[in-house]
Amino acid sequence: MSTTVLLLILLLTVVTLLVGVGMLALLLHRPTWCAPVAGALATMTLMATTVGLLVAITRT
């Protein structure tokens, strides 16, 4: 694997973890937002994973 692909995977992982921590803090602050925020977080994670995999596969 090239260095660019590994850096992209690392970047996606870090961004996903940061967004997850932010969402956790938001949900602890406003528990009534659980359903919409959980759906948005799941969609964001799925899209980031799909884009990361597509980029990693097409670059190798």
Distance bins in CASP14 RR format, pairs under 12 A and 6 or more apart:
PFRMAT RR
TARGET T0000
AUTHOR 0000-0000-0000
RMODE 2
METHOD distances of the structure
MODEL  1
1 7 0 0 0 0 0 1 0 0 0 0 0
1 8 0 0 0 0 0 1 0 0 0 0 0
1 9 0 0 0 0 1 0 0 0 0 0 0
1 10 0 0 0 0 0 1 0 0 0 0 0
1 55 0 0 0 0 0 1 0 0 0 0 0
1 56 1 0 0 1 0 0 0 0 0 0 0
1 57 0 0 0 0 0 1 0 0 0 0 0
1 59 0 0 0 0 1 0 0 0 0 0 0
1 60 1 0 0 1 0 0 0 0 0 0 0
2 8 0 0 0 0 1 0 0 0 0 0 0
2 9 0 0 0 0 0 1 0 0 0 0 0
2 55 0 0 0 0 0 1 0 0 0 0 0
2 56 0 0 0 0 1 0 0 0 0 0 0
2 59 1 0 0 1 0 0 0 0 0 0 0
2 60 1 0 0 1 0 0 0 0 0 0 0
3 9 0 0 0 0 0 1 0 0 0 0 0
3 10 0 0 0 0 0 1 0 0 0 0 0
3 59 0 0 0 0 0 1 0 0 0 0 0
4 10 0 0 0 0 0 1 0 0 0 0 0
4 11 0 0 0 0 0 1 0 0 0 0 0
4 52 0 0 0 0 0 1 0 0 0 0 0
4 55 0 0 0 0 1 0 0 0 0 0 0
4 56 0 0 0 0 1 0 0 0 0 0 0
4 58 0 0 0 0 0 1 0 0 0 0 0
4 59 1 0 0 1 0 0 0 0 0 0 0
4 60 0 0 0 0 0 1 0 0 0 0 0
5 11 0 0 0 0 0 1 0 0 0 0 0
5 12 0 0 0 0 0 1 0 0 0 0 0
5 52 0 0 0 0 1 0 0 0 0 0 0
5 53 0 0 0 0 0 1 0 0 0 0 0
5 54 0 0 0 0 0 1 0 0 0 0 0
5 55 1 0 0 1 0 0 0 0 0 0 0
5 56 1 0 1 0 0 0 0 0 0 0 0
5 57 0 0 0 0 1 0 0 0 0 0 0
5 58 0 0 0 0 1 0 0 0 0 0 0
5 59 1 0 1 0 0 0 0 0 0 0 0
5 60 1 0 0 1 0 0 0 0 0 0 0
6 12 0 0 0 0 0 1 0 0 0 0 0
6 13 0 0 0 0 0 1 0 0 0 0 0
6 52 0 0 0 0 0 1 0 0 0 0 0
6 55 0 0 0 0 0 1 0 0 0 0 0
6 56 0 0 0 0 1 0 0 0 0 0 0
6 59 0 0 0 0 0 1 0 0 0 0 0
6 60 0 0 0 0 0 1 0 0 0 0 0
7 13 0 0 0 0 0 1 0 0 0 0 0
7 14 0 0 0 0 0 1 0 0 0 0 0
7 52 0 0 0 0 0 1 0 0 0 0 0
7 55 0 0 0 0 0 1 0 0 0 0 0
7 56 0 0 0 0 0 1 0 0 0 0 0
7 59 0 0 0 0 0 1 0 0 0 0 0
8 14 0 0 0 0 0 1 0 0 0 0 0
8 15 0 0 0 0 0 1 0 0 0 0 0
8 48 0 0 0 0 0 1 0 0 0 0 0
8 49 0 0 0 0 0 1 0 0 0 0 0
8 51 0 0 0 0 1 0 0 0 0 0 0
8 52 1 0 0 1 0 0 0 0 0 0 0
8 53 0 0 0 0 0 1 0 0 0 0 0
8 54 0 0 0 0 0 1 0 0 0 0 0
8 55 1 0 1 0 0 0 0 0 0 0 0
8 56 1 0 0 1 0 0 0 0 0 0 0
8 57 0 0 0 0 0 1 0 0 0 0 0
8 58 0 0 0 0 0 1 0 0 0 0 0
8 59 0 0 0 0 1 0 0 0 0 0 0
8 60 0 0 0 0 0 1 0 0 0 0 0
9 15 0 0 0 0 0 1 0 0 0 0 0
9 16 0 0 0 0 0 1 0 0 0 0 0
9 48 0 0 0 0 0 1 0 0 0 0 0
9 49 0 0 0 0 0 1 0 0 0 0 0
9 51 0 0 0 0 0 1 0 0 0 0 0
9 52 1 0 0 1 0 0 0 0 0 0 0
9 53 0 0 0 0 1 0 0 0 0 0 0
9 55 0 0 0 0 1 0 0 0 0 0 0
9 56 1 0 0 1 0 0 0 0 0 0 0
9 57 0 0 0 0 0 1 0 0 0 0 0
9 59 0 0 0 0 0 1 0 0 0 0 0
9 60 0 0 0 0 0 1 0 0 0 0 0
10 16 0 0 0 0 0 1 0 0 0 0 0
10 17 0 0 0 0 0 1 0 0 0 0 0
10 52 0 0 0 0 0 1 0 0 0 0 0
10 56 0 0 0 0 0 1 0 0 0 0 0
11 17 0 0 0 0 0 1 0 0 0 0 0
11 18 0 0 0 0 0 1 0 0 0 0 0
11 48 0 0 0 0 1 0 0 0 0 0 0
11 51 0 0 0 0 0 1 0 0 0 0 0
11 52 0 0 0 0 1 0 0 0 0 0 0
11 55 0 0 0 0 0 1 0 0 0 0 0
11 56 0 0 0 0 0 1 0 0 0 0 0
12 18 0 0 0 0 0 1 0 0 0 0 0
12 19 0 0 0 0 0 1 0 0 0 0 0
12 44 0 0 0 0 0 1 0 0 0 0 0
12 45 0 0 0 0 1 0 0 0 0 0 0
12 47 0 0 0 0 0 1 0 0 0 0 0
12 48 1 0 1 0 0 0 0 0 0 0 0
12 49 1 0 0 1 0 0 0 0 0 0 0
12 50 0 0 0 0 0 1 0 0 0 0 0
12 51 1 0 0 1 0 0 0 0 0 0 0
12 52 1 0 1 0 0 0 0 0 0 0 0
12 53 0 0 0 0 1 0 0 0 0 0 0
12 54 0 0 0 0 0 1 0 0 0 0 0
12 55 0 0 0 0 1 0 0 0 0 0 0
12 56 0 0 0 0 1 0 0 0 0 0 0
13 19 0 0 0 0 0 1 0 0 0 0 0
13 20 0 0 0 0 0 1 0 0 0 0 0
13 45 0 0 0 0 0 1 0 0 0 0 0
13 48 0 0 0 0 1 0 0 0 0 0 0
13 49 0 0 0 0 1 0 0 0 0 0 0
13 52 0 0 0 0 0 1 0 0 0 0 0
14 20 0 0 0 0 0 1 0 0 0 0 0
14 21 0 0 0 0 0 1 0 0 0 0 0
14 48 0 0 0 0 0 1 0 0 0 0 0
15 21 0 0 0 0 0 1 0 0 0 0 0
15 22 0 0 0 0 0 1 0 0 0 0 0
15 44 0 0 0 0 1 0 0 0 0 0 0
15 45 0 0 0 0 0 1 0 0 0 0 0
15 47 0 0 0 0 0 1 0 0 0 0 0
15 48 1 0 0 1 0 0 0 0 0 0 0
15 49 0 0 0 0 0 1 0 0 0 0 0
15 51 0 0 0 0 0 1 0 0 0 0 0
15 52 0 0 0 0 0 1 0 0 0 0 0
16 22 0 0 0 0 0 1 0 0 0 0 0
16 23 0 0 0 0 0 1 0 0 0 0 0
16 41 0 0 0 0 1 0 0 0 0 0 0
16 42 0 0 0 0 0 1 0 0 0 0 0
16 44 1 0 0 1 0 0 0 0 0 0 0
16 45 1 0 1 0 0 0 0 0 0 0 0
16 46 0 0 0 0 0 1 0 0 0 0 0
16 47 0 0 0 0 0 1 0 0 0 0 0
16 48 1 0 1 0 0 0 0 0 0 0 0
16 49 0 0 0 0 1 0 0 0 0 0 0
16 51 0 0 0 0 0 1 0 0 0 0 0
16 52 0 0 0 0 0 1 0 0 0 0 0
17 23 0 0 0 0 0 1 0 0 0 0 0
17 24 0 0 0 0 0 1 0 0 0 0 0
17 41 0 0 0 0 0 1 0 0 0 0 0
17 45 0 0 0 0 0 1 0 0 0 0 0
17 48 0 0 0 0 0 1 0 0 0 0 0
18 24 0 0 0 0 0 1 0 0 0 0 0
18 25 0 0 0 0 0 1 0 0 0 0 0
18 41 0 0 0 0 0 1 0 0 0 0 0
18 44 0 0 0 0 0 1 0 0 0 0 0
18 48 0 0 0 0 0 1 0 0 0 0 0
19 25 0 0 0 0 0 1 0 0 0 0 0
19 26 0 0 0 0 0 1 0 0 0 0 0
19 37 0 0 0 0 0 1 0 0 0 0 0
19 40 0 0 0 0 1 0 0 0 0 0 0
19 41 1 0 0 1 0 0 0 0 0 0 0
19 42 0 0 0 0 0 1 0 0 0 0 0
19 43 0 0 0 0 0 1 0 0 0 0 0
19 44 1 0 0 1 0 0 0 0 0 0 0
19 45 0 0 0 0 1 0 0 0 0 0 0
19 47 0 0 0 0 0 1 0 0 0 0 0
19 48 0 0 0 0 1 0 0 0 0 0 0
20 26 0 0 0 0 1 0 0 0 0 0 0
20 27 0 0 0 0 1 0 0 0 0 0 0
20 28 0 0 0 0 0 1 0 0 0 0 0
20 37 0 0 0 0 1 0 0 0 0 0 0
20 38 0 0 0 0 0 1 0 0 0 0 0
20 40 0 0 0 0 0 1 0 0 0 0 0
20 41 1 0 0 1 0 0 0 0 0 0 0
20 42 0 0 0 0 0 1 0 0 0 0 0
20 44 0 0 0 0 1 0 0 0 0 0 0
20 45 0 0 0 0 1 0 0 0 0 0 0
20 48 0 0 0 0 0 1 0 0 0 0 0
21 27 0 0 0 0 0 1 0 0 0 0 0
21 28 0 0 0 0 0 1 0 0 0 0 0
21 41 0 0 0 0 0 1 0 0 0 0 0
22 28 0 0 0 0 1 0 0 0 0 0 0
22 29 0 0 0 0 1 0 0 0 0 0 0
22 37 0 0 0 0 1 0 0 0 0 0 0
22 41 0 0 0 0 1 0 0 0 0 0 0
22 44 0 0 0 0 0 1 0 0 0 0 0
23 29 0 0 0 0 0 1 0 0 0 0 0
23 30 0 0 0 0 0 1 0 0 0 0 0
23 33 0 0 0 0 1 0 0 0 0 0 0
23 34 0 0 0 0 0 1 0 0 0 0 0
23 36 0 0 0 0 0 1 0 0 0 0 0
23 37 1 0 1 0 0 0 0 0 0 0 0
23 38 0 0 0 0 1 0 0 0 0 0 0
23 39 0 0 0 0 1 0 0 0 0 0 0
23 40 0 0 0 0 1 0 0 0 0 0 0
23 41 1 0 1 0 0 0 0 0 0 0 0
23 42 0 0 0 0 0 1 0 0 0 0 0
23 44 0 0 0 0 1 0 0 0 0 0 0
23 45 0 0 0 0 0 1 0 0 0 0 0
24 30 0 0 0 0 0 1 0 0 0 0 0
24 31 0 0 0 0 0 1 0 0 0 0 0
24 33 0 0 0 0 0 1 0 0 0 0 0
24 34 0 0 0 0 0 1 0 0 0 0 0
24 37 0 0 0 0 1 0 0 0 0 0 0
24 38 0 0 0 0 0 1 0 0 0 0 0
24 41 0 0 0 0 1 0 0 0 0 0 0
25 31 0 0 0 0 0 1 0 0 0 0 0
25 33 0 0 0 0 0 1 0 0 0 0 0
25 37 0 0 0 0 0 1 0 0 0 0 0
26 32 0 0 0 0 0 1 0 0 0 0 0
26 33 1 0 0 1 0 0 0 0 0 0 0
26 34 0 0 0 0 1 0 0 0 0 0 0
26 36 0 0 0 0 0 1 0 0 0 0 0
26 37 1 0 0 1 0 0 0 0 0 0 0
26 38 0 0 0 0 0 1 0 0 0 0 0
26 40 0 0 0 0 0 1 0 0 0 0 0
26 41 0 0 0 0 1 0 0 0 0 0 0
27 33 1 0 0 1 0 0 0 0 0 0 0
27 34 1 0 1 0 0 0 0 0 0 0 0
27 35 0 0 0 0 0 1 0 0 0 0 0
27 36 0 0 0 0 0 1 0 0 0 0 0
27 37 1 0 0 1 0 0 0 0 0 0 0
27 38 0 0 0 0 1 0 0 0 0 0 0
27 39 0 0 0 0 0 1 0 0 0 0 0
27 40 0 0 0 0 0 1 0 0 0 0 0
27 41 0 0 0 0 1 0 0 0 0 0 0
28 34 0 0 0 0 0 1 0 0 0 0 0
28 37 0 0 0 0 0 1 0 0 0 0 0
29 37 0 0 0 0 0 1 0 0 0 0 0
30 36 0 0 0 0 0 1 0 0 0 0 0
30 37 0 0 0 0 1 0 0 0 0 0 0
31 37 0 0 0 0 0 1 0 0 0 0 0
31 38 0 0 0 0 0 1 0 0 0 0 0
33 39 0 0 0 0 0 1 0 0 0 0 0
33 40 0 0 0 0 1 0 0 0 0 0 0
33 41 0 0 0 0 0 1 0 0 0 0 0
34 40 0 0 0 0 0 1 0 0 0 0 0
34 41 0 0 0 0 0 1 0 0 0 0 0
35 41 0 0 0 0 0 1 0 0 0 0 0
35 42 0 0 0 0 0 1 0 0 0 0 0
36 42 0 0 0 0 0 1 0 0 0 0 0
36 43 0 0 0 0 0 1 0 0 0 0 0
37 43 0 0 0 0 0 1 0 0 0 0 0
37 44 0 0 0 0 0 1 0 0 0 0 0
38 44 0 0 0 0 0 1 0 0 0 0 0
38 45 0 0 0 0 0 1 0 0 0 0 0
39 45 0 0 0 0 1 0 0 0 0 0 0
39 46 0 0 0 0 1 0 0 0 0 0 0
39 47 0 0 0 0 0 1 0 0 0 0 0
40 46 0 0 0 0 0 1 0 0 0 0 0
40 47 0 0 0 0 0 1 0 0 0 0 0
41 47 0 0 0 0 0 1 0 0 0 0 0
41 48 0 0 0 0 0 1 0 0 0 0 0
42 48 0 0 0 0 0 1 0 0 0 0 0
42 49 0 0 0 0 0 1 0 0 0 0 0
43 49 0 0 0 0 0 1 0 0 0 0 0
43 50 0 0 0 0 0 1 0 0 0 0 0
44 50 0 0 0 0 0 1 0 0 0 0 0
44 51 0 0 0 0 0 1 0 0 0 0 0
45 51 0 0 0 0 0 1 0 0 0 0 0
45 52 0 0 0 0 0 1 0 0 0 0 0
46 52 0 0 0 0 0 1 0 0 0 0 0
46 53 0 0 0 0 0 1 0 0 0 0 0
47 53 0 0 0 0 0 1 0 0 0 0 0
47 54 0 0 0 0 0 1 0 0 0 0 0
48 54 0 0 0 0 0 1 0 0 0 0 0
48 55 0 0 0 0 0 1 0 0 0 0 0
49 55 0 0 0 0 0 1 0 0 0 0 0
49 56 0 0 0 0 0 1 0 0 0 0 0
50 56 0 0 0 0 0 1 0 0 0 0 0
50 57 0 0 0 0 0 1 0 0 0 0 0
51 57 0 0 0 0 0 1 0 0 0 0 0
51 58 0 0 0 0 0 1 0 0 0 0 0
52 58 0 0 0 0 1 0 0 0 0 0 0
52 59 0 0 0 0 1 0 0 0 0 0 0
53 59 0 0 0 0 0 1 0 0 0 0 0
53 60 0 0 0 0 0 1 0 0 0 0 0
54 60 0 0 0 0 0 1 0 0 0 0 0
END
